[in-house]
Amino acid sequence: MAEQQSDQRGDYVDERGVLITAAGRKKMRAKMDEVMNRWTPEEREQRRLAALARINAAA
């Protein structure tokens, strides 16, 4: 996965009025890294295409 820049933002309220915390962003980045490392790039692409096909079939 591409190296991410350090997140220097503190806590803030987003456009929906939801409080976004630095700790919450750090936790979610760690979860996303874990998910992204489960599959090879080829497997991720296959899963992406399969999900897109399901979305298109439902439309």
C-alpha positions as CSV (number, residue, x, y, z in Angstrom):
1,M,0.0,0.0,0.0
2,A,1.2,3.5,-0.7
3,E,2.9,5.2,2.1
4,Q,0.6,7.7,3.8
5,Q,1.6,11.1,5.1
6,S,1.3,11.8,8.8
7,D,-2.2,13.1,9.7
8,Q,-1.6,16.4,11.5
9,R,-5.3,17.3,11.9
10,G,-6.9,17.3,15.3
11,D,-10.5,16.5,16.1
12,Y,-13.1,18.3,13.9
13,V,-16.8,18.2,13.0
14,D,-17.5,17.2,9.4
15,E,-20.1,18.5,7.0
16,R,-22.7,16.1,8.5
17,G,-22.1,17.3,12.0
18,V,-20.2,14.1,13.0
19,L,-17.2,14.5,15.3
20,I,-14.1,13.0,13.7
21,T,-11.3,12.4,16.1
22,A,-7.6,11.9,15.4
23,A,-7.7,8.6,17.4
24,G,-10.7,7.4,15.3
25,R,-8.9,8.2,12.1
26,K,-5.8,6.3,13.3
27,K,-7.9,3.3,14.2
28,M,-9.7,3.2,10.9
29,R,-6.4,3.6,8.9
30,A,-5.1,0.5,10.8
31,K,-8.3,-1.4,10.0
32,M,-8.1,-0.4,6.3
33,D,-4.4,-1.5,6.1
34,E,-5.4,-4.9,7.7
35,V,-8.1,-5.4,5.1
36,M,-5.9,-4.3,2.2
37,N,-3.2,-6.8,3.2
38,R,-5.6,-9.7,3.2
39,W,-5.5,-10.1,-0.6
40,T,-3.0,-9.7,-3.4
41,P,-3.6,-6.8,-5.8
42,E,-5.0,-9.3,-8.3
43,E,-7.5,-10.7,-5.7
44,R,-8.5,-7.1,-4.8
45,E,-9.2,-6.3,-8.5
46,Q,-11.2,-9.5,-8.9
47,R,-13.3,-8.6,-5.8
48,R,-13.7,-5.0,-7.1
49,L,-15.0,-6.2,-10.5
50,A,-17.3,-8.7,-8.8
51,A,-18.8,-6.1,-6.6
52,L,-19.2,-3.7,-9.5
53,A,-21.0,-6.5,-11.5
54,R,-23.4,-7.0,-8.6
55,I,-24.1,-3.3,-8.4
56,N,-24.7,-3.1,-12.1
57,A,-27.0,-6.2,-12.1
58,A,-29.1,-4.7,-9.3
59,A,-29.6,-1.4,-11.2
